[in-house]
Amino acid sequence: MAEQVILYDLRVGNYPNRRGDEFRSLQVHECRVCGAVTNRVVMGGAPGYGVRTICPQSHHHWHHELEAKVRALRGPPPKVI
């Protein structure tokens, strides 16, 4: 028999709120780097971080390279080309 998954609504605020808690949300989040979608939520590591969504593709090497390129594009252009 399949395990029943509880989906929490982040707007209501009744989700697990201790550091390291993992759960699934009704809301679906899209990675701003690669466009992958997930509803997996992890409560943040340091105080004040709160709800974090982790891209399901973030463990791949190409994701980190793509993230660095996106971050570089947000900054000022390089002075030497």
Buried (B, 14 or more C-beta within 10 A) or exposed (E): EEEEEEEBEBEEEEBEEEEEEEBBBEBEBEBEBBEEEBBBBBBEEEEEEEBEBBBBBBEEEEBEEBBEEEEEEEEEEEEEE
